[in-house]
Amino acid sequence: MSESRSTLAPALLRPSLYGVAPDKVAMRAAQVPGMTSRLTTDLFPDSTPLIYPALNGKNNVLEATRKALEAVNLDQVEQNDTINVVVSHSPLAMMNGEPMTAALKAIREVLLERTPCRQVRLRVTGGSRFREQAELITHLGLDKIFEGKAKPVAALDRGVAIDTEIGRLWGLHKVYDSTWLFHVHTSDLREVHFHRMLDRALKPFGMAYARGETRSAFHMSMGPRSAMFICRAIFQSEFVQRRYLASCFLLVSPGGVAEVVAGNDLNQLGERVTASALQEFGKMIQLMGEIDSCVAVLDAPMPVIYCTAAAIAYAAFASAREDVLDLDVALPAFSTLSESLLNHGGNPLAPIPPIHPGLRACVQNYAWRGSPFSTLPKLIPTQVVGKEQVEMFAGDSQNISYMKHARPAESLTQAIATACAEAETDKILVFDNAIGGLNCSQSMAEYLDALAPAVSAKVDRDLMPRWLSQRGIAPKV
């Protein structure tokens, strides 16, 4: 496919403490002259059909969730019990929040229909942006859906001790202050540079449902792969097991939502989640790893590292030249542990793969503060558009050196022109959380069109069997 086509709608900007006011954004990247798009199905025609985006997409997700919950045993729930439906902020921020909001609505309805329990509450957990959960609850109308029983939970809220096989760890009291816990999540890659698609289904137990001290152990003490022991240890603890009821996952792809699955056995469900993610995302991240040169444009209501193109996060793209799904690759190029292995001169203390050499420059049109990523502009020439955004990032307590390395730019078009000239490329990849595919320059679209068939064949023939084998998952899963 070489023809130009219209761009996909970027993620909607919404007012937040963590980003500049949407009315301060003069232009979206998708509006820059010469931009085009590619659907996931353009690049990989064998992609799984989607239920969202689609005609009646929200209703499709609601009905698929109700259908999936038919497999869940709820007989143990009694009249005076309480149920916490727990979801982290990231699934609610995907695809403008519509699919997960529909799924949560269905879960609440089914729990009230099939159990005598009347106390079905929502807990929305988060990361280092302590107010984001409350913003999402209001923005998506979740408190109305749960009839006043939706609460935000922050990583430094009151903790609760959880004794595990590896010692005492700490969860969040508001997550576990119920008779039962109903776990809700998605299969997206997101922080693949941390979890490496090992026990992906359990990650929230060691992160979004854990207090700050335990989250720090995940990020700083253990790092990629081994940190997932924390998540499994917490989930397998007697404290969690006596509360755990069931789980529900949106199985997603670079294009949208493919399926909804649910069950009581999270270990079995976890294999399904992992296999789905490897199948759905493996080709896209491999394709991005092949890019020889580009300028990345960030333009989404997410922290810098979580802005996505075809649901691949900017941080994952920065690590994508090495196969981050291959467990024989010890460290990704970008992670908290990788950053901590740099000395004061910026030189590695241990072998660390380089940042994707095809990522030659970055233009930040719109992104949020509130997550540590100050290493990136040291390694990737970065421009930040707009006086208000420059001032916000200069004062970001989690990235005090960000604007010491990034450069201010007056306008998006000027920044892109400068970046392309300095990077000696006309290929542009937009990380704007568009649904269904990605926005890019015409030259990038044609480049991806040419690469995709060979990448698809390589994943099917060589990589998918390897990834599954490394995780002990049978191909039939």
FENZIHU-V206806 format. One record per residue. N is the residue number from 1. PHI is phi in degrees with one decimal (none if undefined). Layout:
N:PHI, N:PHI
This chain:
1:none, 2:-115.7, 3:-77.1, 4:-79.0, 5:-143.1, 6:-67.9, 7:-77.9, 8:-83.5, 9:-66.1, 10:-72.5, 11:-57.2, 12:-68.2, 13:-84.4, 14:-132.4, 15:-59.0, 16:-156.2, 17:-63.1, 18:-100.6, 19:-138.9, 20:-68.6, 21:-59.6, 22:-53.3, 23:-72.9, 24:-89.0, 25:-92.1, 26:-74.1, 27:-154.4, 28:-90.6, 29:-59.7, 30:-65.9, 31:-92.8, 32:-66.4, 33:-54.7, 34:94.9, 35:-77.3, 36:-139.1, 37:-150.5, 38:-137.2, 39:-75.2, 40:-56.1, 41:-71.5, 42:-65.6, 43:-81.8, 44:-131.0, 45:-61.0, 46:-88.7, 47:-59.0, 48:-62.0, 49:-57.4, 50:-106.5, 51:-96.7, 52:-153.6, 53:-72.7, 54:-171.4, 55:-57.9, 56:57.9, 57:-56.4, 58:-61.4, 59:-67.7, 60:-58.1, 61:-66.2, 62:-59.6, 63:-69.5, 64:-65.2, 65:-67.2, 66:-59.7, 67:-64.1, 68:-62.4, 69:-71.5, 70:-61.8, 71:-84.0, 72:-94.6, 73:-86.6, 74:-117.8, 75:-63.8, 76:-77.1, 77:-78.0, 78:-111.8, 79:-60.0, 80:-90.5, 81:-75.0, 82:-124.9, 83:-124.7, 84:-96.7, 85:-85.5, 86:-116.1, 87:-141.0, 88:-88.7, 89:-64.5, 90:-63.6, 91:-64.0, 92:-77.3, 93:-89.8, 94:-75.2, 95:52.5, 96:59.3, 97:81.7, 98:-65.4, 99:-64.0, 100:-68.6, 101:-61.6, 102:-63.1, 103:-64.7, 104:-63.8, 105:-60.1, 106:-66.0, 107:-60.1, 108:-59.9, 109:-59.6, 110:-67.7, 111:-62.7, 112:-73.9, 113:-73.9, 114:-101.7, 115:-128.7, 116:-79.5, 117:-68.0, 118:-107.4, 119:-102.4, 120:-103.8, 121:-113.9, 122:-108.8, 123:-121.4, 124:-106.9, 125:-98.8, 126:-151.8, 127:-119.7, 128:-91.2, 129:-107.1, 130:-68.1, 131:-98.8, 132:-63.2, 133:-61.4, 134:-64.9, 135:-61.2, 136:-66.8, 137:-58.7, 138:-70.3, 139:-61.5, 140:-95.6, 141:69.7, 142:-71.8, 143:-65.7, 144:-69.5, 145:-59.7, 146:-96.3, 147:50.4, 148:81.5, 149:-111.2, 150:-107.8, 151:-129.8, 152:-81.5, 153:-130.6, 154:-105.3, 155:-65.5, 156:-110.3, 157:-68.4, 158:-50.2, 159:-97.5, 160:-139.8, 161:-72.1, 162:-128.3, 163:-82.9, 164:-127.8, 165:-62.2, 166:-105.9, 167:117.1, 168:-79.4, 169:-121.2, 170:-129.0, 171:-101.7, 172:-102.3, 173:-56.8, 174:-68.3, 175:-73.0, 176:-107.2, 177:-86.8, 178:-140.7, 179:-68.6, 180:-132.0, 181:-119.2, 182:-110.9, 183:-91.2, 184:-127.9, 185:-159.3, 186:-128.8, 187:-102.9, 188:-67.1, 189:-69.8, 190:37.6, 191:-89.0, 192:-59.6, 193:-71.2, 194:-102.3, 195:-83.3, 196:56.9, 197:56.1, 198:-108.9, 199:52.4, 200:-52.9, 201:-66.6, 202:-96.0, 203:-52.5, 204:-57.7, 205:-65.5, 206:-101.7, 207:-128.6, 208:-64.6, 209:-97.2, 210:-106.5, 211:-76.7, 212:-54.0, 213:-61.5, 214:-73.9, 215:-60.3, 216:-64.8, 217:-61.8, 218:-61.0, 219:-77.4, 220:-103.3, 221:-82.7, 222:-119.4, 223:80.7, 224:-54.8, 225:73.3, 226:-64.0, 227:-61.5, 228:-67.3, 229:-59.9, 230:-61.7, 231:-62.3, 232:-67.3, 233:-60.6, 234:-66.4, 235:-61.2, 236:-80.1, 237:-64.8, 238:-61.5, 239:-58.3, 240:-78.0, 241:-61.7, 242:-75.8, 243:-105.7, 244:-66.0, 245:-107.0, 246:-169.5, 247:-137.0, 248:-139.7, 249:-127.1, 250:-86.5, 251:-85.0, 252:-112.1, 253:-139.4, 254:-59.3, 255:-99.4, 256:158.3, 257:-97.8, 258:-97.2, 259:-163.9, 260:-122.0, 261:-128.2, 262:-152.7, 263:177.5, 264:-88.9, 265:-92.4, 266:-72.4, 267:-65.2, 268:-66.0, 269:-64.5, 270:-61.8, 271:-62.8, 272:-64.5, 273:-62.3, 274:-64.7, 275:-61.2, 276:-63.1, 277:-63.9, 278:-61.4, 279:-68.9, 280:-78.7, 281:-102.9, 282:-56.7, 283:-68.6, 284:-67.4, 285:-72.7, 286:-66.8, 287:-61.9, 288:-66.0, 289:-65.8, 290:-85.7, 291:-60.4, 292:-86.8, 293:-163.3, 294:-168.0, 295:-108.5, 296:-90.9, 297:-116.5, 298:-93.6, 299:-158.8, 300:-147.5, 301:-78.7, 302:-147.3, 303:-57.0, 304:-42.8, 305:-71.2, 306:-105.4, 307:-62.0, 308:-122.6, 309:-124.4, 310:50.9, 311:64.7, 312:-98.6, 313:-69.7, 314:-55.1, 315:-64.8, 316:-68.0, 317:-62.9, 318:-62.1, 319:-102.8, 320:-79.6, 321:-65.5, 322:-85.4, 323:-77.0, 324:-70.5, 325:-86.5, 326:-85.3, 327:-73.2, 328:-79.4, 329:-84.4, 330:-66.7, 331:-130.8, 332:-78.8, 333:-67.3, 334:-125.5, 335:-168.3, 336:-61.2, 337:-67.9, 338:-59.0, 339:-63.3, 340:-72.0, 341:-91.2, 342:-99.0, 343:-80.4, 344:-64.5, 345:-87.5, 346:84.8, 347:-94.5, 348:-71.1, 349:-90.3, 350:-149.1, 351:-61.7, 352:-127.6, 353:-59.2, 354:-72.7, 355:-56.5, 356:-41.9, 357:-66.5, 358:-75.9, 359:-86.2, 360:-89.9, 361:-162.7, 362:-134.2, 363:-117.9, 364:-99.1, 365:-80.3, 366:-156.1, 367:-161.1, 368:-101.6, 369:-86.6, 370:99.4, 371:-158.2, 372:-74.2, 373:-155.7, 374:-69.0, 375:-66.6, 376:-60.5, 377:-69.5, 378:-71.1, 379:-100.3, 380:-127.0, 381:-53.9, 382:-127.8, 383:-116.3, 384:-112.5, 385:-89.2, 386:94.1, 387:-58.8, 388:-64.5, 389:-69.8, 390:-59.2, 391:-65.5, 392:-63.3, 393:-75.4, 394:-65.7, 395:-104.1, 396:-76.2, 397:-65.5, 398:-89.0, 399:-142.9, 400:-65.7, 401:-101.2, 402:-56.4, 403:-80.5, 404:-74.5, 405:-112.5, 406:-79.3, 407:-111.9, 408:-71.6, 409:-137.4, 410:-76.1, 411:-142.2, 412:-64.3, 413:-64.1, 414:-65.4, 415:-63.9, 416:-64.9, 417:-61.0, 418:-64.4, 419:-62.6, 420:-64.8, 421:-65.5, 422:-70.1, 423:-85.9, 424:55.6, 425:-151.7, 426:-111.3, 427:-88.3, 428:-124.4, 429:-121.4, 430:-100.9, 431:-103.8, 432:-121.9, 433:58.1, 434:-61.1, 435:-94.7, 436:103.3, 437:173.3, 438:-146.1, 439:-101.3, 440:-166.3, 441:-76.4, 442:-60.8, 443:-64.1, 444:-67.5, 445:-58.9, 446:-66.8, 447:-65.0, 448:-66.9, 449:-55.1, 450:-71.4, 451:-81.2, 452:-57.1, 453:-59.3, 454:-68.3, 455:-62.9, 456:-58.9, 457:-64.4, 458:-63.8, 459:-64.5, 460:-63.1, 461:-81.7, 462:-113.8, 463:-82.9, 464:-59.8, 465:-59.1, 466:-66.4, 467:-60.2, 468:-64.8, 469:-61.4, 470:-61.1, 471:-101.9, 472:67.3, 473:-106.1, 474:-69.6, 475:-54.5, 476:-65.0, 477:-64.4
